[in-house]
Every structure is written in C-alpha cells, then in structure tokens.
Amino acid sequence: MSFRIEGYVIVSADGMLADASHTMPDSLKFDGDKLFFEQALDRAALIVHGRHSHEQQPNSARRKRLILTGKIKALTVDPEMPNATLWNPDYASFEEACAFADVASGMVAIIGGPLVFDMFMDRYDTFWLSEAPQLRLPGGEGCFVGVPERTPHEVLASHGMTPGEPYLLDAEHGVTVTPWRAARRTT
Ligand SMILES: NC(=O)c1ccc[n+]([C@@H]2O[C@H](COP(=O)([O-])OP(=O)(O)OC[C@H]3O[C@@H](n4cnc5c(N)ncnc54)[C@H](OP(=O)(O)O)[C@@H]3O)[C@@H](O)[C@H]2O)c1
C-alpha cells in the first residue's frame, strides 16, 4: 500500500473547528474554502472521519470513506452508505480498513474531528490548515487535541511539520490555507 496522507481543517482565530455546541457554525463557512475543500476531496482515493464529521457535499455519495466509530468491532459496510466502511481502530488497523474498502494507493484525506486528526499526526505528508483570522469561537472545540492550550501551529510544528506559503481563499475575510509539510518528505 502506498498512500499520500493529507489533513484538512478550517479553524477560527482561536483554533476552533466547531462552536461551544460542537457544531460547525455558518460563520466558519466561506465559499473559497468550501471550493478548495471540495476540489481536494474530489482528488482523494479515500476520506477518513469521525461519525460527526461527514463533509455533506454534492459528490459525497461517490466517495469511498472510513467512518470511525466505537459502535462496531469488525469492519462493516455502512448500511446507509454503500461506499462507506465503519471502522473501529481498536479492532482493525488503518491498513486493514483500507484493504476492506479496496483502496491500496492514492491520496487519503483526513477530515476530522480532533481525535481523528490526532491519530494521524505523525503520518501526514501535508496538513492543509485553513484559517479565518477575523472569527473567534470562545469555548468552542479545538481543532486538535491540546488546542487552545497550544495553538494549531504549535501542535503541527511539534510533529515535525513546517508551513509553506499561504494561499488566499477569501480576501474579504482574510481566509487563507497554508500547507504544513512533514520535514521527512520532499513532495
Ligand atoms: N472546521 C472544520 O474544518 C471541521 C472539521 C471536522 C469537523 N468539524 C466539526 O466538528 C464537529 C465534530 O466533532 P467531533 O469531536 O464530534 O468529531 P468526530 O470525530 O466527527 O466524531 C466523534 C465520533 O467519532 C467516533 N470516533 C472518533 N474517534 C474514534 C476512535 N479513535 N475510535 C472509535 N471511534 C471514534 C466516535 O463515534 P461513536 O460515538 O460512534 O463511537 C465519536 O463519538 C462537528 O460539528 C463537525 O462539523 C469541523
């Protein structure tokens, strides 16, 4: 198996991916970022997320995905989504889950939430961090384990990743996406 592992998240200025009610508010949704995220997921061979982080996009049904859940033990096809595999990482490895989903290569997009991002923290080739600098979500849900005690930048740097040049996604709101790349990789 040969995968390229990429992470995707958009965070508020204080590092939150959701508000205090554990929902992603509309104030954290921007057309430029949505387009960037949709196009990235269209390139992915496989998407990986927790049970509350389905991306809800027009092409979602076509995409292969692993959905993390503690509700099952053995790898199972999701009865509601034929392209989705329910995966409990206590009972099957990532490689076993990929084999079950019949994916052996390509880009794997990790899209959250925080515990799922954390599981792959030492495996990202690139983590695409989108930031909305004009929005704060006090008391919200930090994008990574350890946020807001540490900033998302500090967390990514502590796992050996360094930032490239940011791309502007929304000029009016100053929203950017920055690729954080693992030093061990050259691409
Ligand atoms: N801003 C962004 O870019 C962004 C990105 C992602 C998510 N979000 C938002 O963040 C919120 C979701 O947060 P969340 O913390 O609930 O995350 P989540 O990871 O989507 O859902 C958590 C659930 O996933 C399952 N899970 C996660 N890790 C697991 C593990 N290691 N083993 C077994 N099961 C595991 C568990 O499901 P069971 O209960 O079935 O066991 C758990 O209850 C949503 O509002 C979402 O919209 C925002």
The ligand as a Tripos MOL2 file, in Angstrom:
@<TRIPOS>MOLECULE
LIG
   48    52     1     0     0
SMALL
NO_CHARGES

@<TRIPOS>ATOM
      1 N1        -13.9890   23.2310   10.8340 N.am      1 LIG1
      2 C1        -13.7040   22.0870   10.2650 C.2       1 LIG1
      3 O1        -12.9440   22.0480    9.2850 O.2       1 LIG1
      4 C2        -14.2600   20.8180   10.8270 C.ar      1 LIG1
      5 C3        -13.6490   19.5950   10.5270 C.ar      1 LIG1
      6 C4        -14.1650   18.4370   11.0970 C.ar      1 LIG1
      7 C5        -15.2580   18.5310   11.9560 C.ar      1 LIG1
      8 N2        -15.8070   19.7340   12.2080 N.ar      1 LIG1
      9 C6        -16.9490   19.8510   13.1200 C.3       1 LIG1
     10 O2        -16.5290   19.3540   14.3890 O.3       1 LIG1
     11 C7        -17.6200   18.6520   14.9800 C.3       1 LIG1
     12 C8        -17.2920   17.1520   15.1430 C.3       1 LIG1
     13 O3        -16.5260   16.9710   16.1830 O.3       1 LIG1
     14 P1        -16.4020   15.5980   16.9880 P.3       1 LIG1
     15 O4        -15.4040   15.8550   18.0420 O.co2     1 LIG1
     16 O5        -17.7430   15.0620   17.3570 O.co2     1 LIG1
     17 O6        -15.7100   14.6520   15.9490 O.3       1 LIG1
     18 P2        -15.9080   13.3460   15.1170 P.3       1 LIG1
     19 O7        -14.5570   12.7310   15.0840 O.co2     1 LIG1
     20 O8        -16.5400   13.6370   13.8360 O.co2     1 LIG1
     21 O9        -16.9320   12.4220   15.9020 O.3       1 LIG1
     22 C9        -16.6200   11.8050   17.0680 C.3       1 LIG1
     23 C10       -17.1610   10.4020   16.9690 C.3       1 LIG1
     24 O10       -16.3680    9.6710   16.0300 O.3       1 LIG1
     25 C11       -16.0770    8.3990   16.5530 C.3       1 LIG1
     26 N3        -14.6380    8.3060   16.8290 N.ar      1 LIG1
     27 C12       -13.7150    9.2890   16.7540 C.ar      1 LIG1
     28 N4        -12.5030    8.8030   17.0670 N.ar      1 LIG1
     29 C13       -12.6600    7.4840   17.3160 C.ar      1 LIG1
     30 C14       -11.7800    6.4390   17.6750 C.ar      1 LIG1
     31 N5        -10.4620    6.6360   17.8440 N.pl3     1 LIG1
     32 N6        -12.3040    5.2130   17.8640 N.ar      1 LIG1
     33 C15       -13.6090    4.9610   17.6890 C.ar      1 LIG1
     34 N7        -14.4960    5.9150   17.3500 N.ar      1 LIG1
     35 C16       -14.0230    7.1520   17.1580 C.ar      1 LIG1
     36 C17       -16.9220    8.2250   17.7920 C.3       1 LIG1
     37 O11       -18.1590    7.7500   17.3110 O.3       1 LIG1
     38 P3        -19.1720    6.8070   18.1460 P.3       1 LIG1
     39 O12       -19.9050    7.7330   19.0410 O.co2     1 LIG1
     40 O13       -20.0000    6.1750   17.0720 O.co2     1 LIG1
     41 O14       -18.3250    5.8030   18.8780 O.co2     1 LIG1
     42 C18       -17.0920    9.6480   18.2730 C.3       1 LIG1
     43 O15       -18.2560    9.8490   19.0300 O.3       1 LIG1
     44 C19       -18.7760   18.7560   14.0330 C.3       1 LIG1
     45 O16       -19.5690   19.8570   14.3520 O.3       1 LIG1
     46 C20       -18.1100   18.9920   12.7080 C.3       1 LIG1
     47 O17       -18.9540   19.6660   11.8030 O.3       1 LIG1
     48 C21       -15.3360   20.8780   11.6770 C.ar      1 LIG1
@<TRIPOS>BOND
     1     1     2 1
     2     2     3 2
     3     2     4 1
     4     4     5 ar
     5     4    48 ar
     6     5     6 ar
     7     6     7 ar
     8     7     8 ar
     9     8     9 1
    10     8    48 ar
    11     9    10 1
    12     9    46 1
    13    10    11 1
    14    11    12 1
    15    11    44 1
    16    12    13 1
    17    13    14 1
    18    14    15 2
    19    14    16 1
    20    14    17 1
    21    17    18 1
    22    18    19 2
    23    18    20 1
    24    18    21 1
    25    21    22 1
    26    22    23 1
    27    23    24 1
    28    23    42 1
    29    24    25 1
    30    25    26 1
    31    25    36 1
    32    26    27 ar
    33    26    35 ar
    34    27    28 ar
    35    28    29 ar
    36    29    30 ar
    37    29    35 ar
    38    30    31 1
    39    30    32 ar
    40    32    33 ar
    41    33    34 ar
    42    34    35 ar
    43    36    37 1
    44    36    42 1
    45    37    38 1
    46    38    39 2
    47    38    40 1
    48    38    41 1
    49    42    43 1
    50    44    45 1
    51    44    46 1
    52    46    47 1
@<TRIPOS>SUBSTRUCTURE
     1 LIG1         1 GROUP 0 **** ****
